[in-house]
Amino acid sequence: MKRSALLLSLLLIGQPALADGGGIHPATIELSNLLPPPPAAGSAAAQHDLQVVLETQKTRTDTDMAAAKADTDRSVFRFADALGLSVQASALPKTAAFFTRTAELDKQLVKDAKNYWQHPRPAVVSSEVHPLAKEKPNDWSYPSGHSTFGYTTAVLLANMVPEKRAAIFARADVYAEHRIVMGAHFPSDVEAGHLAGTVIATEIMQDPSWQQDYAAARVELRKALGLPAVSSMIVSDQKKATASSQH
């Protein structure tokens, strides 16, 4: 966890270099330049990765497996429980459209990174791994695409609905860990997804071309949750910032 926090802080510090002209464009993010490489084959880190997958496989219950399979759906509405959201997805078209766009961006960025490293999945590394679903041929392991989407989504949702921040990030952790339960990814894949998702979400929130869709989704989502258009937490932070600048 400390390693993730340190790496993330270094990645975010370096983000201004990604700016192009008047705005930041997420499509220019190259995860292969931002993330650490996956553990080398045969290294102690790689052996630990595999051991965690095998131990998780031994202890996963029917309930764990059912939940992990459900979380293969790459949808913002997998976070409905964390948000306390009870309306149907069809009632939130702007929210659905924004996160569908997010998922598409994530997929492309992660695909490029996976093709760069070509890190094999757990079942390829060891015949002792029995995944709960068959992956596509040449769909590499590092970083985890679902974990990336989960944390991209969590950062965006937490900024839309800061009142639910703790529950949102707790749900993202479970969503990502389910990739290990599935036998589809190593812990290092999930950790890389955490870093990648946070960087991508940060870029999205700074990119002018995303602002209109982001704002529309936030308003729609907060209304569905019965919350005011602007969070009192944000107003409070703004007041503190103003007061501080006056001293």
QUIDA-V876787 format. One record per residue. N is the residue number from 1. PSI is psi in whole degrees, 0 to 359 (* if undefined). BURIAL is 1 if it has 9 or more other C-alpha atoms within 8 Angstrom, else 0. D_CENTER is the distance of its C-alpha to the mean C-alpha in whole Angstrom. Layout:
BEGIN
n=N psi=PSI burial=BURIAL d_center=D_CENTER
n=N psi=PSI burial=BURIAL d_center=D_CENTER
END
This chain:
BEGIN
n=1 psi=316 burial=0 d_center=16
n=2 psi=321 burial=0 d_center=18
n=3 psi=318 burial=0 d_center=17
n=4 psi=316 burial=1 d_center=14
n=5 psi=319 burial=0 d_center=15
n=6 psi=313 burial=0 d_center=17
n=7 psi=319 burial=1 d_center=16
n=8 psi=318 burial=1 d_center=13
n=9 psi=321 burial=0 d_center=16
n=10 psi=321 burial=0 d_center=18
n=11 psi=315 burial=1 d_center=15
n=12 psi=327 burial=0 d_center=15
n=13 psi=326 burial=0 d_center=19
n=14 psi=359 burial=0 d_center=19
n=15 psi=326 burial=0 d_center=17
n=16 psi=335 burial=0 d_center=21
n=17 psi=345 burial=0 d_center=22
n=18 psi=353 burial=1 d_center=20
n=19 psi=145 burial=1 d_center=22
n=20 psi=106 burial=0 d_center=24
n=21 psi=231 burial=0 d_center=27
n=22 psi=354 burial=0 d_center=26
n=23 psi=175 burial=1 d_center=23
n=24 psi=135 burial=1 d_center=19
n=25 psi=107 burial=1 d_center=18
n=26 psi=331 burial=1 d_center=15
n=27 psi=344 burial=0 d_center=16
n=28 psi=357 burial=0 d_center=18
n=29 psi=129 burial=1 d_center=15
n=30 psi=103 burial=1 d_center=16
n=31 psi=332 burial=1 d_center=13
n=32 psi=339 burial=1 d_center=16
n=33 psi=348 burial=0 d_center=18
n=34 psi=328 burial=0 d_center=15
n=35 psi=152 burial=1 d_center=14
n=36 psi=156 burial=0 d_center=17
n=37 psi=158 burial=0 d_center=18
n=38 psi=162 burial=1 d_center=18
n=39 psi=138 burial=0 d_center=20
n=40 psi=144 burial=0 d_center=24
n=41 psi=131 burial=0 d_center=25
n=42 psi=353 burial=0 d_center=28
n=43 psi=165 burial=0 d_center=27
n=44 psi=323 burial=0 d_center=26
n=45 psi=320 burial=0 d_center=23
n=46 psi=321 burial=1 d_center=22
n=47 psi=320 burial=1 d_center=25
n=48 psi=317 burial=0 d_center=23
n=49 psi=309 burial=1 d_center=20
n=50 psi=320 burial=1 d_center=22
n=51 psi=320 burial=0 d_center=24
n=52 psi=318 burial=1 d_center=21
n=53 psi=316 burial=1 d_center=20
n=54 psi=321 burial=1 d_center=24
n=55 psi=320 burial=0 d_center=24
n=56 psi=321 burial=1 d_center=21
n=57 psi=322 burial=1 d_center=23
n=58 psi=327 burial=0 d_center=26
n=59 psi=353 burial=0 d_center=25
n=60 psi=135 burial=1 d_center=23
n=61 psi=172 burial=0 d_center=25
n=62 psi=322 burial=0 d_center=25
n=63 psi=316 burial=0 d_center=23
n=64 psi=314 burial=1 d_center=20
n=65 psi=321 burial=1 d_center=20
n=66 psi=318 burial=0 d_center=21
n=67 psi=320 burial=1 d_center=18
n=68 psi=318 burial=1 d_center=16
n=69 psi=321 burial=1 d_center=17
n=70 psi=326 burial=0 d_center=16
n=71 psi=5 burial=1 d_center=13
n=72 psi=346 burial=0 d_center=13
n=73 psi=117 burial=0 d_center=13
n=74 psi=78 burial=1 d_center=10
n=75 psi=143 burial=0 d_center=11
n=76 psi=335 burial=1 d_center=11
n=77 psi=357 burial=0 d_center=14
n=78 psi=347 burial=1 d_center=12
n=79 psi=8 burial=1 d_center=12
n=80 psi=323 burial=1 d_center=15
n=81 psi=321 burial=0 d_center=17
n=82 psi=327 burial=1 d_center=15
n=83 psi=341 burial=1 d_center=16
n=84 psi=33 burial=0 d_center=20
n=85 psi=126 burial=1 d_center=20
n=86 psi=348 burial=0 d_center=23
n=87 psi=160 burial=0 d_center=23
n=88 psi=152 burial=0 d_center=23
n=89 psi=326 burial=0 d_center=20
n=90 psi=341 burial=0 d_center=23
n=91 psi=355 burial=0 d_center=24
n=92 psi=63 burial=1 d_center=21
n=93 psi=325 burial=0 d_center=21
n=94 psi=321 burial=1 d_center=20
n=95 psi=314 burial=1 d_center=17
n=96 psi=316 burial=1 d_center=16
n=97 psi=319 burial=0 d_center=17
n=98 psi=315 burial=1 d_center=15
n=99 psi=339 burial=1 d_center=12
n=100 psi=318 burial=1 d_center=13
n=101 psi=319 burial=0 d_center=14
n=102 psi=315 burial=1 d_center=10
n=103 psi=321 burial=1 d_center=10
n=104 psi=319 burial=0 d_center=13
n=105 psi=313 burial=1 d_center=12
n=106 psi=313 burial=1 d_center=9
n=107 psi=316 burial=1 d_center=11
n=108 psi=316 burial=0 d_center=14
n=109 psi=318 burial=1 d_center=12
n=110 psi=321 burial=1 d_center=11
n=111 psi=316 burial=1 d_center=14
n=112 psi=318 burial=1 d_center=16
n=113 psi=319 burial=1 d_center=15
n=114 psi=317 burial=1 d_center=16
n=115 psi=331 burial=0 d_center=19
n=116 psi=312 burial=0 d_center=20
n=117 psi=329 burial=1 d_center=19
n=118 psi=51 burial=1 d_center=20
n=119 psi=123 burial=1 d_center=19
n=120 psi=152 burial=1 d_center=21
n=121 psi=163 burial=1 d_center=19
n=122 psi=318 burial=1 d_center=20
n=123 psi=337 burial=1 d_center=23
n=124 psi=325 burial=0 d_center=24
n=125 psi=322 burial=0 d_center=25
n=126 psi=133 burial=0 d_center=27
n=127 psi=351 burial=0 d_center=29
n=128 psi=345 burial=0 d_center=28
n=129 psi=129 burial=1 d_center=24
n=130 psi=90 burial=0 d_center=25
n=131 psi=155 burial=1 d_center=21
n=132 psi=352 burial=1 d_center=21
n=133 psi=150 burial=0 d_center=21
n=134 psi=130 burial=0 d_center=22
n=135 psi=159 burial=0 d_center=20
n=136 psi=148 burial=0 d_center=21
n=137 psi=139 burial=0 d_center=23
n=138 psi=23 burial=0 d_center=22
n=139 psi=98 burial=0 d_center=18
n=140 psi=175 burial=1 d_center=17
n=141 psi=329 burial=1 d_center=15
n=142 psi=125 burial=1 d_center=14
n=143 psi=169 burial=1 d_center=11
n=144 psi=122 burial=1 d_center=9
n=145 psi=318 burial=1 d_center=8
n=146 psi=319 burial=1 d_center=7
n=147 psi=320 burial=1 d_center=5
n=148 psi=312 burial=1 d_center=3
n=149 psi=319 burial=1 d_center=4
n=150 psi=316 burial=1 d_center=3
n=151 psi=329 burial=1 d_center=2
n=152 psi=313 burial=1 d_center=4
n=153 psi=317 burial=1 d_center=6
n=154 psi=315 burial=1 d_center=6
n=155 psi=315 burial=1 d_center=8
n=156 psi=314 burial=1 d_center=9
n=157 psi=320 burial=1 d_center=11
n=158 psi=332 burial=1 d_center=12
n=159 psi=334 burial=0 d_center=14
n=160 psi=320 burial=0 d_center=15
n=161 psi=72 burial=1 d_center=16
n=162 psi=340 burial=1 d_center=17
n=163 psi=336 burial=0 d_center=19
n=164 psi=16 burial=1 d_center=16
n=165 psi=310 burial=1 d_center=14
n=166 psi=315 burial=0 d_center=15
n=167 psi=324 burial=1 d_center=14
n=168 psi=312 burial=1 d_center=11
n=169 psi=328 burial=1 d_center=10
n=170 psi=321 burial=0 d_center=12
n=171 psi=322 burial=1 d_center=11
n=172 psi=321 burial=1 d_center=7
n=173 psi=315 burial=0 d_center=9
n=174 psi=316 burial=0 d_center=11
n=175 psi=317 burial=1 d_center=9
n=176 psi=317 burial=1 d_center=8
n=177 psi=335 burial=1 d_center=11
n=178 psi=340 burial=1 d_center=13
n=179 psi=329 burial=1 d_center=12
n=180 psi=320 burial=1 d_center=15
n=181 psi=322 burial=1 d_center=17
n=182 psi=343 burial=1 d_center=17
n=183 psi=18 burial=1 d_center=18
n=184 psi=338 burial=1 d_center=16
n=185 psi=157 burial=1 d_center=14
n=186 psi=160 burial=1 d_center=15
n=187 psi=323 burial=1 d_center=14
n=188 psi=329 burial=1 d_center=14
n=189 psi=319 burial=1 d_center=12
n=190 psi=317 burial=1 d_center=9
n=191 psi=318 burial=1 d_center=10
n=192 psi=324 burial=1 d_center=10
n=193 psi=323 burial=1 d_center=6
n=194 psi=312 burial=1 d_center=6
n=195 psi=312 burial=1 d_center=8
n=196 psi=315 burial=1 d_center=7
n=197 psi=320 burial=1 d_center=4
n=198 psi=318 burial=1 d_center=7
n=199 psi=315 burial=1 d_center=9
n=200 psi=315 burial=1 d_center=9
n=201 psi=321 burial=1 d_center=8
n=202 psi=318 burial=1 d_center=11
n=203 psi=318 burial=1 d_center=13
n=204 psi=316 burial=1 d_center=13
n=205 psi=343 burial=1 d_center=14
n=206 psi=351 burial=1 d_center=17
n=207 psi=119 burial=1 d_center=18
n=208 psi=329 burial=1 d_center=21
n=209 psi=349 burial=0 d_center=20
n=210 psi=347 burial=1 d_center=17
n=211 psi=318 burial=1 d_center=19
n=212 psi=314 burial=0 d_center=21
n=213 psi=322 burial=1 d_center=19
n=214 psi=312 burial=1 d_center=17
n=215 psi=319 burial=0 d_center=20
n=216 psi=318 burial=1 d_center=21
n=217 psi=319 burial=1 d_center=18
n=218 psi=313 burial=1 d_center=18
n=219 psi=314 burial=1 d_center=22
n=220 psi=315 burial=1 d_center=22
n=221 psi=315 burial=1 d_center=19
n=222 psi=322 burial=1 d_center=21
n=223 psi=317 burial=1 d_center=24
n=224 psi=331 burial=1 d_center=23
n=225 psi=359 burial=1 d_center=22
n=226 psi=29 burial=0 d_center=26
n=227 psi=154 burial=0 d_center=24
n=228 psi=157 burial=0 d_center=26
n=229 psi=324 burial=0 d_center=25
n=230 psi=129 burial=0 d_center=24
n=231 psi=137 burial=1 d_center=23
n=232 psi=334 burial=0 d_center=26
n=233 psi=321 burial=0 d_center=23
n=234 psi=318 burial=0 d_center=23
n=235 psi=317 burial=1 d_center=26
n=236 psi=317 burial=0 d_center=27
n=237 psi=321 burial=0 d_center=25
n=238 psi=320 burial=0 d_center=27
n=239 psi=319 burial=0 d_center=30
n=240 psi=318 burial=0 d_center=30
n=241 psi=320 burial=0 d_center=29
n=242 psi=315 burial=0 d_center=32
n=243 psi=320 burial=0 d_center=34
n=244 psi=322 burial=0 d_center=33
n=245 psi=342 burial=0 d_center=34
n=246 psi=353 burial=0 d_center=37
n=247 psi=* burial=0 d_center=38
END
